[in-house]
Amino acid sequence: MSSAISSLLSTVSVNAVNAARTNPANSALAQTSQANAATGDTVTLSPSQQAHQLYQQGQAISQIAVALGLSVETVNGYLNISSTKS
């Protein structure tokens, strides 16, 4: 994931853009990526930073996991969310 320095908007990898074509839930991420592709100035975010940014934008944990190709448990770990299992 990249973030335009001038606008601080997030972008996603080419894989996420391709995933958006087949999964409408990812279309907002693809639109952001396409909009920021023209700006040129980008920074690459770690998966943890990407998870935090998407969570702050209101994405559900399961959506973040799918968009980043991670398990829900990994995303919960990045966000310091403990899951209680009985």
N, C-alpha and C positions, 0 to 999 in steps of 0.2 A: 504494500500500500504506500502511496506517496501522498504528500500534502503540499499544495501550492503554497509557497512561502508568502506571496503577496496577499492571498485571500484566506489562507489556513483552511481551505476546503480539502476534504480527503478524496483520494482517488484509490482505485483498486488495481490489482494486477490484471493482465490480459486474461488469465484464467477466470477471474471473477466476472469480467465483462462477457466472456463467452458463456459462463454459467447463467448470466442474466438473460441471455437470449433464450434459454430453455426453461428458466425459472423466473416467473414474473416477480417473485418476492425480492429478487436481487436487482430489479430494474433501476431503483433509485441509486444504487451504488454504481451501476454502469453509466447512468446519466452524469453523475458527478465526475466520473473518470473521463468521459468524453469532453465535458466542459473544461476540465483542468488541463487536458492534453495540449490545448492551445497556449497556455500560459508559459510553459517552458521551465520555469523555476520550480523544482520539486525536491522533496526530501523523502527518503525511504524510512518507513516506520517499521519497528519490530512487530511481530505478531501480538505481543503483549500490549504495545502502544495502540495497535489497530483495534484490539478488543476493547480497550478503555475508551477510545474515541467513538467507536460504534455504540457502546453502551451509553455513553453520555449523549449520543444523538437519539437515544430512545429505542434502539434495537433490542429485541429479546435475546436472551442467552442462546437459545437454540438457533436463531437466525444468524447470530455472530459465528457460532460454531460451523454452520454450513458455509457461510460466506468465506471463512478463513480456512476451511478444510481441517478443522480441529474437533476434538471431542468436547462435549459439554463440560466434562470434568476439567479439561485443560483450561477452557475459558473461565470457569468458576475459579480456578487457581490463579489465573492472571488477574482476576477482579477481586481476589481475596474473599470470595464467597464460599463459606463452608457448607457442604451438603451433609445433611443428617441422614444416616442410614440406620435402620433398626436391625 
